Amino acid sequence: MNYYEILYILDPNYSKEQISGAMGEISGFIEKKKHGIVNHDFWGKKQLAYNVNKHKYGNYVLLNAEFNDTNFVNDFKVFLNLNKEVMKYMIIKLDEKPAVNTSKEETSAEIPNEEEG
């Protein structure tokens, strides 16, 4: 098995329903092609390092997947490039299977107050 970590960024103006719909569409594409998903977590809205499509923020989503075929990575890249909901993405091949996230809660985008000391 080949394990991959995919971090992708969605439009910051999307509602929770639109985000979960996009996540479902991406998960469905992977599962339809007979590959597996280990984790699929919403990280929240965060500031981008530079503007992307005139946006300063983006909704970050982390996906850990196992692909049976290494050629599927190219098909998946084409799918993400054609998907208008995905602004940017990054795919990294992992050496071992990632740990399964046991909590089913969405991670909140709360940023701790750094001024408290």
N, C-alpha and C positions, 0 to 999 in steps of 0.2 A: 504494500500500500504506500501511496505517496500522500503526505499530509501537507496542507497549505494553510497559510494565514492570509486572509484577504481583508484589508481595511478599505472601506469605501465611504465616500462622502455624498450625502444627499442634500438637496436644496434646503436652506435654512427656513424657508417659509412654509414647509410642509407641516400639516397637522399630524397628530399621533396616528390617525387612521391612514393617512397617505404613507407615512413611514412604515407602518406595519404591512400595508399593501405592497410596497416596494420590496420589503424584506421577504414577504411571501412569494412574490414573483421570482426573486433571485433563488430562493430555496427550492421553489417548484422546478425551475430550470435545471438545477443540479440533480434533484431527485428523479426527474423525468429521464435523465440520461444515465440513470442507475449508479450514481455516486452517492456518497454519504456526507452528512453534516454532523460535526461534533458539537460545535457551539455556534450560536448566532445571537449576538448581544448588541443592543442599542446603547451606545456610550453617552449620547446626549449632544446638545448643541454646544459647539466650541468655536473659538476664534481661529481663523485660518492664518497661516504665516504670511500669505499674500492673497490678493483678491483673485477669486476664480469666478468667471462669468459675472463680474461686478458685485460679488457677494463677499462680505467680510467674515461671515460665519458659515458654518456648515453642520449638518447632523451626521455624526460619526457612527458607523456601524462596523463591528468586528465579526468576521465569519471565519471559523475554523472548519475545514472540510477535508475529506479524504477522497482522492480521485484514483480510480482503478487504472486509468490510462493517462500517461503523461501528455499525450496529444490533446487531451480535453482542455488543458490549460489555454491553448490557443483558441479553441472554440469559446471558452468562457470569457477570454479577453475581448473577442469580437462581440459577444453578447453584451458585455458591460459597456463597450464603446458605442453600441447602437442603442443602448438603454438611455433615454433622455433624462431619466430621474437621477442617474449617477453622474455627479460632477467630476470626480476624480476617484482613482482606486490605486491600490498597491497590492501586489501578490508576492508572498515570500514562501519559499519551500522550507519546510521544517524537517529536522533530522528524526524526530520521534513524535509519537502521537501526543497532541496537547491534552491537558487535563480537562475533564468534563466539568462544566459549570453546573453545580447541583441546584443553585437557586434559579427559579424561573422568573424572578422579578427583573424589570428593566432597571438598568443602572441609571441613577438620576444624575443630572448635569450640575449638581450643586458644587460650587467652588468655595472652599473654606476661606474665611476671612483672614488674610495674611497679616493684617495690621495688629491683631491681638497678639500679645506677647507674653 
